[in-house]
Amino acid sequence: MQSNIVTIGVFDGLHLGHQEVIRQTVDYARSIKTKSVLLTFKPHPQEVITNRKVELITSYKQKKELIAKLEIDIYKELEFNPSFASLSAKGFIKEILVDKLKIKGLVLGINYHFGKDEQGNVRLIQRLGKKYNFGVIIVPSVKIDEQVVSSSLIRSFIKQGDFQQANKFLGRDRRICGEVFRDSERGRSLGYPTANLRYSPEILLPQGVFAAEIILNSTNEKKKGVVNIGKRPTFFPRAKEKNLEVHIFDFRKELYGDKIEVILRHRIRNEQRFFSKEELVQQIKKDEQEAKKYFLKFGK
């Protein structure tokens, strides 16, 4: 017996467009007293198709937590591998949606395509809906300031350091979550103690120095500070991995093992290499002053 209302997508960032698709999926399911199902993929399909890493707006864990708040009944995460990538749109609908998920209705964003070579377009979906007797709802794009809300656009805002626009299109503040780990404590020796954050490796992190808000999960306190994201070229000129370290204003408590969340608010400058500790300390002072000016002006 057909019973489920299904939506499909990568849902990276869970932006306002995604939220509208999910809202309509939940409403459709409730209107006919059945279950809503969200089908998503790991890794990001483009990683398999192009063999290039995709930096994500939200980690897989974060995405699942955000989706849970939107009251979807069933969350399914499929492994996207080369075999799956070769499945045609018709095969996907028959084998996955009809045979396995017992689909009664399908809700999709207007620009979403699936199946090999992205053959699964609106026309094909509507035709197969008639063939297999399931309803189809195509959700129009959500626009802000005449721009279509999309994950790729939000990624470009983040890379540019335009966090206000990124958050506007997401419909919430983007949070970078992780656990504080013990490092060399070099910041403390310079008079600026920092918390080094172990974050999800798949997420997009713009390099540079930023004014940021920091949420301490243990106490739910919100602090302000300066965040450095990069390869720390002053001390590690050959480093390949990014590091995220946080200096919280007027804060001396140790946070090792604690979970914190970082909200980037304002790009101060690009990361750069200094050739003396004195030069670095002077710049850190300037960064702190710049961040405090920003918070004084904008209140965030």
N, C-alpha and C positions, 0 to 999 in steps of 0.2 A: 504493500500500500504506500502510495506517495504521501510524504508528510512534511518534508523540510523546506524552509525558505532559506536559500543560500546566497551569500555574496562572496565574491572572489577578488583577491588583490594582494599586492605586496604590502600596502598600507604603511610604507615607511614614513615616519613622522606623525602619522595619525592626524593630519591637518584638517581644516574645516571642510574640505571636499570629502575626505574619507568619513568624517563624522556624520555628514548628511547621508551618505550611502548606507552607513550602518544604522542610522536612525530609521530610515525607510525600510530596511530589512527587518528590524525589530518590530516596527509598527505593522508591517505586512503580516508577519508571523502571528502577532497577537490578534490581529483582526480576524484570522481564521482559526485561532486557537491551536497553533502548532509551534514547532521549534524553529528558532533562528540559528543558522550555522554560518560561521565565518571561516573561509578557507584561505590560508595564506601559505607562504613558501619560505624555506630556508635551505641554502643561502639565497640572497637576492638573485633572481633569474639572470640578470645581466652579467653576474660574475661567471656563470656557467657558459652563457652564450658568447661572451666576448673574451673570456679568460682573463679578465682584469678586475681588480678589487673595486667594489663599490663602497664608498664611505657613507654610512647610514646616519640619518637624523636621529633616530632612536635605536637603542640596542634591541635585540630580539626579546629580551626579558622585559624591558621597559614597554615595548609595544604591547606585549601580552597583558601587562598590568593596566595600561591605559584602555585597552579594548574591554577588559573585564568591567570597567566602570560604566560602559555604555550598554550593559545588560544583554549582551549576546548570550544565547543559551549554550551554544557549543562552539568551542574554538579548536580548529584543526590546523596543524602545521605540517605540510608535506615537504619531504626532502626533494629539492629541485636538483636533479642530476642530469647527465647527458641523455640517458634513456628517457627521462621524463620530458626533456626539451625536444625530443624527436616525436613526441606524441602529437598527432594532429588535433585541431580544434574539435572536429567531429568525434574523434576518438576520446578526447578528454570529456566531452559532454556525456557520451554514452557510457564509458567505463567508470568514470569518477562520479559525475553528478547523478546520472540516471540509475546505474546499477548499484553503486555503493552508498550514495547519500540519499537516495529515494526522493529526488527533488520534486517539489510542487511549485516552486517559484524561484526565479533568479533575479537578483537586483545587482546592477552594475553601473559604474560611472560611465558616462558617455564616451570617454576617451580610453577606456580600458580594452586592451586586446590580449588574447591568450592563444595557446596552441602553437605548433611549429610555424615559424615565420610570422607569428602574430596574425594568423588567419581568422581567429575568432572575433569577428566584428559584429556590429549591431544587426545587420541584415541576416547574417548566418545564424546568430543566436535566436532571432525571432522566428526564422524558418524552422529551426530544430525544436523550438518551444512548441510549435504547432504539431510537429511530428511526434514528439514524446509527451505531449500534453502537460506542459508546465508553463506557468505565466512568466512574463518578462517585464521588468520595470527598468527603464534606462533613466538614470538620474543626471540631469543637466549639470554642467560645471558650475562650481561656486566661483564668483568673481569678486575681487576687491580692487577698487580704483581701476576698473576696466581690465584688470589682469586676472587670468585664470589661475586659481590656487593649484599649485602642483609641487610635488616633492623636489623636482629638479630646480624650480625657481627658488624654493626655500633654501636648498643647498647653496645656490649662488649668493643669496643674501648672507648666509653664515660665513662663507668664504670671504666675502667683502667686508665682514665685520658689521653689517647692518642688522643688528640683533632685534631692533625695534620692529623692522619690517618682517623678519623671520617669525617673531613671536605673534605678530598680528595675523599672519597667514596660517600659523599653527592653531591660533585660538587659545594659546596659553604660553607661559614662559618655558623655553627649552631648558631642561635640567640635565646636567652631566653628573651622573651618579657613580660613586665608587667608595672604596675603603682606603683609609689612610695607612700607609706602610712606612716602616723605618728606613731612612736613607742615610746619607753621609752626614746629615745635619750641618751642611755647609752654610745654609742660610742663617742658622743660629749663630755660627761663628762670625758672621758678618754683621750681626745685630738685627737681623730680620728673619726670625724663625719661620719656616715654611712647613706646610703639610703636603706630602707627596701623595697623589691620588692614584690608586690602581683602578683604572676605568676599563670598560668593555672595549676590546681592541678593534671592533668593527665600526665604531662611531666616528663621525666626521669631527675633527678638531682643527680649527684654524690656528695657524702659528702666530705668535705675537704676545704682547703684554696687554692685559685687559683690566678694567675696573669690573668688579663682580660682586654679586651677593652670594653668601655661603650659608647654607642651612645645615645646622648640626642635628642629625637625626636623633641623637640620644636625648636631647633636651628640646628639640623643635625650635631652637633659637635661630634667628636670622642675623647674620653678621655682614659686614662689608670688608672688602679687601682688594688686593691686587693678585691677579693670576698670571703666571707665565706658562705658556704652552710652546714647547719646542725641544730642541736637541741640546740645549745648554752649551753653545759653542765656546764660551769662555773657558769652561773646564773640560769639555769633551768635544774637541774640534772634529773628531772623526765619528761621532755618534750617528746612528741611523734611526734609532727609535725615538719617538716623541715622549716627552715627559710633561706631566701636568703638576705644577706646584702652586700652592696657595699661601699667600701671606695675609693673615687676618689682622686688621687694625686693632691695636691695644689688647692683644690676646696672648696669653702665655701658657695656657693649659695644654698638656700633651693629648694628642688625639689618636695615637697609634691604635689601630684596630677598629676605630669608629667609622661609621658610614656618614658621609657628607654629600651634599648636593651643591653644585656650582651653577649659577645663572650668570652668564656673560652679559654685561650691560654696555660696555663701551671700549672700543679699541684705542689704546694709548699710543702704541708704536709697534713696529716690527721687532722681532728678536734680532739681537746683534751681538757680535763678539767684542769683548773688552780685553785689553792687554795688561790691566792691573786691577787688583782688588779695589783700590781706592777709586778708580774710574767707575767700576761697577757699582760700588756703594753710593757714589754721588748720583748715578742714574736711577738707582732704586729709590732714593729720596725724592727725586723729581717725579718718578712714576707714582709714588704714594701721594704726593701733593696734587698731581693731575687727577688721580682717582677721587681724592677727597673734594676737589673742586667740582668734579662731575656730580657727585652725590649731593653736594650742597646746592647745586643748581637745579637738579632734576628730582631730588628727593628719593631716588631709588638706589 
